[in-house]
Amino acid sequence: MNAAVIVPLIIFLVLIFLVGFIASGSLRKSNNDFLEEYFLGGRELGGFILAMTMTATYGSASSFIGGPGVAYTEGLGWVLLAMSQVVTGYFVLMILGKKFAIMSRKYNAVTLTDYLKGRYQSKWVVLTAAVSIIIFLFSAMAAQWVGGARLIESLTGLPYHTALFIFALSVLVYVVIGGFRAVALTDAVQGVVMFGGTLILLVATIIAGGGIPAIIQELAAENPNLITPFGAEGSLTPTYVSSFWILVGVAVVGLPQVTVRAMSYKSSQAMHRALIIGTVVVGFIMLNMHLIGVFARPILPGIEVGDKVMPLIALEVLPAWLAGVVLAAPMAAIMSTVDSLLLLVSSSVIKDVYVNYIKPDASPQRVKTLSFGVTSLLGVLVFLMALNPPDLLIWLNLFAFGGLEATFIWPVVMGLYWKKGNKYGALSSMVVGVITYIVIQQFFPTPFGMHSVVLPIILSFVAYVVVSLATQSMTLKEYAAQQKIEGNL
């Protein structure tokens, strides 16, 4: 093992433990409802914390390890594609913003599914949403755990299973004891680490390559396509690149782990500040991390496994101790994504299924005990799943994100802005989105040259609008019957 690399990583993990422990004190002392405090941090996030938790949650193993690896292979074209993510935080907070926070408070919503329950008053919408979250995010979470374990493995030389155990234990402890507040506070620390680590590694890589002009010349000499928008093999067509923007830019408004953050800020001022800070930080990190992947190619030619580009270039161009500090950035990205997904799946089990439909009269202590227990159990299950990961886990991660977007984007957005949208439209949109996405992904992965998520999102929108309009009379009758029951007619 390289002690100079390991020590900064250990210090980073200790810092995360301390932040989680401090947050657990807030959880114990809080006068808020336990579920609201544990899963939303009491809706008290300030602008900086909100911006960094969105950035850290969105930035994952794909952004910090897989992304630079693909950029290493494809060249500057992949950097252009990756920059479609700049609008993510801005778009989410602009679309959801105040209206979503107001409606979630009106419905006393702690989770995205809570909001759907309040908006559509449908058991089937709630259960479909909860099952979708549990299935898709469980797969996405396993991919992140494997990424974290493999990063520790490559840096320390420890066996994979030992690395996985260290990573799993580190995440579980502070998520279980601290809840959302611990996740948000540690995300803020991790976001700062990601920002600083990206800057240091970019500068060191440019210096090692002899400057940007020299690097570009070497790339052009190897393959002129590496410095074009179309990728090394010319496969990054304008149609595919523009449609990828939907997957990683616009449609992230449907990702539950991102959407829930729009419930948690304390004021409009905090939301406006987060909108600006988040956009700048995401743009900086995404641009520079992917540039590092491209610029690493002349310095370390012949890397066959793209996921190794980040740790290898850091160890090549930086002193060992500084490499350890910088490599805390991808570790931060992975951990912050994992903790958020773990908490989100836990809230779906406890709040959306157990409290809503199995035991509505459960005591607060019972709910508290189950929340800790289910979060721990889920962590153990993901650990077991990650012991023998499938080869295509990174694509399973992207598949999970596309599935969630196809499921949730229109019930969330149209539910906010279109009063005629009803439970029939929401349910049909979710079902159509999931089924068409799975079918297209399996049999027509790039229909008309576009990413596979585009058509399902279009079809789910059509289903939402058409079915909602076709069932207006049904919802009016239901409303009249409910009013009569309540003695208002």
Steps between C-alpha positions, in 0.01 A plus 500: 500500500604860434468665841531851354187437290306315769541749786308789335217261414484380861494861624216568257297205631561609861376849411184350351442298818532814711251693285255209515535479878437873540193469276371211712497742795270729303276202428469415870439859609263600221142594582391422144301194405748209490425404139534859381827542688648161407409506130497878426724660763204695639469694169773735624771484230669828413606602149861378514413167663213443254724575199779272620271211596337513155843512335647223712195277461485546123875453460564129539733221396380561143603866512837462669621159382290379207467844335873582481558140387264541203648844426845335488367269228276739304687830528361854520166391351413333831590819687244684289241233573576508873448878515129446445496431876578863583132593498404221742480689828367816335230311311386296801468799732353722226228248409422373850613798705254672728190324370627152582616605847164664570300200379718251688441696822128518424486120469748460789709303250826349624572306181426541130242225532334697782457787258349266238262362764384847598467619141326197347329332797568156355629189673617353169700809405672486839578129487622518138729788595634323809569175314673690217725682748590184689579294187681759289692671779603171658683419177648849471615487861676166451694650206626782720606267779701295255659820365600609851644160583696484176647844559618398848629173355704675230650751742579272793564160345248349740284210377172608341282353776701674773476831313124453458458433873692818593296709258166352608572545870610862451181593315260307720619644830446866424182452293332282763588720795454840336235472230452768233673774698816288522473428128455869413785621723740232379394579143608859560844382616521258208395767249785724614743208471375424148541862393851536642617156389383561144687830476827359638495194274416702188790742553743214574387307191543802271849563639597133460380507139710807413206739475165491320636572146750213530231262625263594216776447243574152634130410497464621141810308393362179651146537365356828362151392609608530865482879474168514311146498647432157346720269710789270413288286267257770389218340702398813692248631251316829565176306548646273768682781681191723510280212620755415771430848634151379585638208706757695703368855480127555471346172615694488828206696635338155522775340709369453856844549659527841332134600530487442877758777546253753364285418805773564754609864473397749766423814292467643150826686552677170574353346185610793281853486644514123444388545140800722421761316708387157378516597133851644533635204700346232275628679189850530642522138615346341189712700257829448676458136604430399141782719369733316738390172341584628149827669602615180673515315168837635376648473851388141568429337162361150473274482806251228410262528796353850499403489869871498591579830327416724798708324768787430258534857376482634856777265612703591190491881511472572874712429806363195683360694795325751271366219284337361814335836564382536140369144480277579794292685234371190316466328837290798610288480185431131545430520873267799466297327230483176697386665823221688321375193314510290817292753689257538211433127467461477879244782499304323224474186709417673831296805405346406166408139568506426875359824646258570213348156454622235744499673839361857476466518880858392571650676802780754447744276685405205281554708184834625634622149581389366162666790316837416655444128449387518137784735404750259654336195338501663157867578541573137581297379200685733263829382652405139425392591147831677441710201610474349153412789270396447137741623232268767361417670829570853372242456223256364757549827686413709194210266425365562850518879460321488165229279649441740788479797266250324273294413810487829687563803281144569385308406816728745684521789251149480354361441847637838599400701196191337347186486712322257266764233558351220710586163651404308185733711289780471757471123530482446123799731450706302753406162355551608137832665587644196679380237250603689186839585651573136583386381155692769309812453711489128436415489129558850352775663713548804271168561319544754216853560629372632835560382855250236613344726766360755251209305347372364835493853639304622196257205515449537875416868446242409236352237732476750787321764294268270300388284792454800732277672245310180423420441869396852601138392547608209721702723732214749523263221604750378759537852637123546523463165677772589748340836572168331558656254743658786691163670525590793279223431248 
